Amino acid sequence: MRSSVVAALMVMAETAAAVPCFAQVPEDLIPKSDEAERNGDFRNLAPVGLAPDQDAADVALRTVRNRLHNTERPQPPDCVGGSSQPASHPSARRAENDGCTATPTLTLEQLPEEFSTVHVDLPPLPDLPVRFSDTVLVGVVNRLQPHLSEDRTNIYTEYTITITAVLRNKNGLAMNPGSTIALDRMGGAIRLSPSRVIFQRVEGEGAPLIVGHRYVLFLRYDTRGSWFRSVKSWELRNGVVLPVDPGDIAVAQRGQSRFAGTDEPDFISAVRDAVQRVSGQ
């Protein structure tokens, strides 16, 4: 933990440029505390039905991805599997029992309430967490699809992102402007039938991404699911930068953000500079 804090402070120092503060963002774009809380609630999103049947290859991949979101349970000593993410990563905790037999528990459909909540406690991250991200993209959300985990105790939402710019590609993946990636985030809203909708809210992960909106995405690639996991996002709207991460929103509300309200070209330039510094070390 100490090394993570030191690394975070180093990145903060590297990006400490004088840029406009959040107070310069138009008033109608400034998130309020209660609004930010509601924005993290999938009950405000239109529920989407379960994905239709797919071909055999897609079914195999979906099985793997569903399993990664099974609820964490104690593993038997001979269990093989586990997460490649740091233990602090929520998706890693959710995937601790990969490849193991889960003990019975209530599924989301069996719960008396339509709403469930997952709490995540993420460590603080720098404004531009390049050091913790193997991939940094500018992209547009063009589709979202919620899914149930294999044990049907969790919902996750898979976003299809169209890339508009690649700012960091440490893994050398085949990514170009115009191509798409799959992004995994916990939580979602699923319509199981005309009369049954279930929601899962994630507290602490930030607001859900919105179809049609543009973002700068700090990501880590997960080879197990052949998709990306989110580290942090900043939204690009009307030529300025808006925070998505709860910590960034809180700092911005105090008027202390270095990047909230920054003009988009200046922000992209700052991200490129941070990527160049980290890559050169």
C-alpha positions in Angstrom: 0.0 0.0 0.0 2.8 2.4 0.9 4.4 1.9 -2.6 1.1 2.6 -4.2 0.7 5.9 -2.3 4.2 7.0 -3.2 3.6 6.2 -6.9 0.3 8.1 -6.8 2.1 11.1 -5.2 4.8 11.0 -7.9 2.2 11.1 -10.7 0.3 13.9 -9.0 3.5 15.9 -8.9 4.2 15.2 -12.5 0.8 16.5 -13.6 0.6 19.6 -11.3 0.3 22.2 -14.0 -1.7 25.4 -13.6 -5.0 24.8 -15.4 -8.5 26.2 -14.9 -10.4 25.1 -11.8 -13.8 23.5 -11.7 -15.5 26.9 -10.9 -15.0 27.8 -14.6 -17.3 25.0 -15.8 -20.8 26.3 -16.8 -23.1 26.1 -13.8 -25.5 23.7 -15.4 -22.7 21.1 -15.9 -21.5 21.2 -12.3 -22.6 18.0 -10.5 -24.2 18.5 -7.1 -23.5 15.9 -4.3 -27.0 14.4 -4.5 -27.0 14.4 -8.3 -23.6 12.7 -8.4 -25.0 10.1 -6.0 -28.1 9.5 -8.3 -25.9 9.4 -11.3 -24.2 6.4 -9.9 -27.6 4.6 -9.6 -28.6 2.4 -12.5 -32.2 3.0 -11.7 -31.9 6.2 -13.7 -31.0 4.2 -16.8 -33.4 2.5 -19.1 -33.2 -1.3 -18.4 -32.0 -3.5 -21.2 -33.1 -7.0 -21.9 -30.7 -10.0 -21.7 -28.4 -10.4 -24.7 -29.8 -12.7 -27.5 -28.3 -16.1 -28.3 -24.9 -16.0 -29.9 -22.7 -18.3 -31.9 -20.5 -20.9 -30.3 -17.4 -18.7 -30.0 -19.3 -15.8 -28.5 -21.0 -18.2 -26.0 -17.6 -19.5 -24.9 -16.3 -16.0 -24.3 -19.5 -14.9 -22.5 -19.2 -17.9 -20.2 -15.7 -16.7 -19.2 -16.8 -13.1 -18.7 -19.9 -14.1 -16.7 -17.7 -16.3 -14.4 -15.4 -13.3 -13.7 -18.3 -11.6 -11.9 -19.3 -14.4 -9.6 -19.6 -13.4 -6.0 -16.5 -13.9 -4.0 -16.6 -17.0 -1.7 -13.9 -18.9 0.2 -11.9 -21.1 -2.1 -11.0 -24.7 -1.4 -7.2 -25.3 -1.0 -6.9 -26.9 -4.4 -8.8 -24.2 -6.3 -7.0 -23.1 -9.4 -7.6 -19.6 -10.8 -7.8 -16.1 -9.4 -7.4 -12.6 -10.6 -4.4 -11.0 -12.3 -5.6 -7.6 -11.0 -4.3 -6.1 -7.7 -6.3 -7.4 -4.7 -7.7 -3.8 -4.2 -9.4 -3.9 -7.6 -13.2 -4.6 -7.2 -13.3 -6.8 -10.2 -10.4 -8.9 -8.8 -12.3 -9.4 -5.5 -15.3 -10.4 -7.5 -13.3 -12.9 -9.5 -11.4 -14.6 -6.7 -13.3 -17.9 -7.2 -12.6 -18.2 -10.9 -12.8 -21.8 -11.9 -14.1 -23.0 -8.5 -17.4 -24.4 -7.5 -19.6 -21.8 -5.8 -21.6 -22.5 -2.7 -25.3 -21.9 -3.2 -26.7 -18.5 -2.5 -29.7 -16.4 -3.4 -29.6 -15.1 -7.0 -30.7 -11.6 -7.9 -34.0 -13.0 -9.3 -34.7 -14.6 -5.9 -34.2 -11.5 -3.9 -37.4 -9.9 -2.6 -36.2 -6.4 -3.6 -35.5 -5.4 -7.2 -32.5 -3.3 -6.1 -29.2 -4.5 -4.7 -26.1 -2.5 -3.9 -22.4 -3.4 -4.1 -19.9 -1.2 -2.2 -16.3 -0.8 -3.5 -13.5 0.9 -1.6 -11.0 2.0 -4.2 -7.7 3.6 -3.1 -7.2 7.2 -4.2 -5.8 7.7 -7.6 -4.0 10.6 -9.2 -5.9 12.9 -11.6 -4.2 11.2 -14.5 -3.5 7.6 -13.5 -1.3 6.8 -16.4 1.1 4.8 -14.2 -1.7 2.4 -13.3 -3.1 2.1 -16.8 -1.7 0.1 -19.7 -4.1 1.7 -22.1 -5.4 5.3 -22.4 -8.0 6.1 -25.1 -10.4 8.8 -26.3 -13.6 7.1 -27.3 -17.4 7.3 -27.7 -19.8 4.9 -26.0 -21.9 3.5 -28.8 -23.6 0.6 -27.0 -24.1 -1.0 -23.6 -25.4 -4.4 -22.7 -25.9 -5.7 -19.1 -25.3 -9.3 -18.2 -25.8 -11.6 -15.2 -22.8 -13.3 -13.7 -22.6 -17.1 -14.0 -24.0 -17.6 -10.5 -26.6 -14.9 -11.2 -25.7 -13.0 -8.1 -24.3 -9.9 -9.8 -24.9 -7.7 -12.8 -22.2 -6.2 -15.0 -22.4 -4.0 -18.0 -20.3 -4.4 -21.1 -19.8 -1.2 -23.0 -18.8 -1.1 -26.7 -16.4 1.9 -27.2 -15.5 3.3 -30.6 -12.0 4.6 -30.4 -11.3 8.1 -31.7 -7.7 8.4 -30.4 -5.1 6.1 -28.8 -3.0 7.9 -26.2 -1.3 4.9 -24.6 -1.0 1.3 -25.8 1.6 -0.4 -23.6 0.5 -3.9 -24.6 0.8 -3.2 -28.3 -2.8 -4.3 -29.0 -4.4 -3.9 -32.4 -6.3 -0.6 -31.8 -6.8 2.2 -34.2 -9.3 5.1 -34.5 -12.6 3.7 -35.7 -12.1 0.3 -34.1 -14.0 -0.8 -31.0 -13.2 -2.3 -27.7 -15.2 -4.0 -24.9 -15.2 -2.3 -21.5 -16.4 -4.1 -18.4 -18.0 -2.3 -15.4 -19.8 -3.6 -12.4 -23.6 -2.9 -12.0 -26.4 -2.4 -14.4 -30.2 -2.7 -15.0 -31.6 -5.8 -16.7 -35.2 -6.4 -17.9 -35.8 -10.1 -17.4 -39.4 -9.9 -18.5 -42.1 -7.2 -19.2 -42.9 -7.2 -15.5 -39.5 -7.9 -13.9 -36.5 -5.6 -13.8 -33.5 -6.0 -11.6 -30.9 -3.3 -10.7 -27.5 -3.4 -9.2 -25.9 -0.2 -8.1 -22.2 0.1 -7.4 -21.2 2.7 -4.8 -17.7 4.1 -5.1 -17.0 3.3 -8.8 -18.3 6.4 -10.4 -21.3 7.2 -12.6 -22.2 4.8 -15.4 -21.0 5.8 -18.8 -23.6 7.2 -21.2 -24.3 6.0 -24.7 -23.3 8.7 -27.2 -21.0 10.5 -24.8 -17.2 10.9 -25.2 -14.6 10.1 -22.6 -10.9 9.9 -21.9 -10.6 6.3 -20.6 -7.7 5.0 -18.4 -7.9 1.3 -18.7 -6.2 -2.0 -17.9 -6.5 -5.0 -20.3 -7.8 -8.2 -18.8 -6.6 -11.2 -20.9 -9.0 -13.6 -19.2 -12.0 -11.9 -20.7 -10.3 -10.3 -23.7 -11.7 -6.9 -22.6 -10.8 -3.8 -20.6 -11.4 -2.8 -17.0 -11.8 0.8 -16.0 -9.2 2.6 -13.9 -10.7 6.1 -14.3 -12.7 8.2 -16.8 -13.0 11.9 -17.6 -15.9 13.0 -19.8 -15.4 15.4 -22.7 -18.5 17.5 -23.2 -19.1 20.8 -25.0 -15.3 21.3 -25.4 -14.5 21.0 -21.6 -13.5 18.2 -19.3 -15.9 16.9 -16.6 -15.1 14.5 -13.7 -16.7 11.0 -13.5 -14.7 9.5 -10.6 -16.4 10.3 -7.2 -13.1 11.6 -5.8 -12.6 13.9 -8.7 -16.1 15.2 -8.4 -15.6 16.0 -4.7 -12.4 17.9 -5.4 -14.1 19.8 -8.2 -17.0 20.8 -6.0 -14.4 22.4 -3.7 -13.0 24.3 -6.6 -9.6 22.5 -6.2 -9.5 20.4 -9.4 -6.6 20.9 -11.7 -8.5 19.5 -14.7 -12.3 19.9 -14.3 -13.3 22.6 -16.6 -10.1 22.5 -18.7 -10.5 23.0 -22.4 -10.5 19.6 -24.2 -7.3 20.2 -26.3 -5.4 21.3 -23.2 -6.5 18.3 -21.3 -5.6 15.9 -24.1 -2.2 17.6 -24.3 -1.7 17.1 -20.5 -2.6 13.4 -20.8 -0.1 12.9 -23.7 2.6 14.7 -21.7 1.9 12.4 -18.7 2.0 9.3 -21.0 5.3 10.4 -22.5 6.9 11.0 -19.0 5.8 7.6 -17.7 6.8 5.8 -20.9 10.2 7.3 -20.8 11.0 6.0 -17.3 
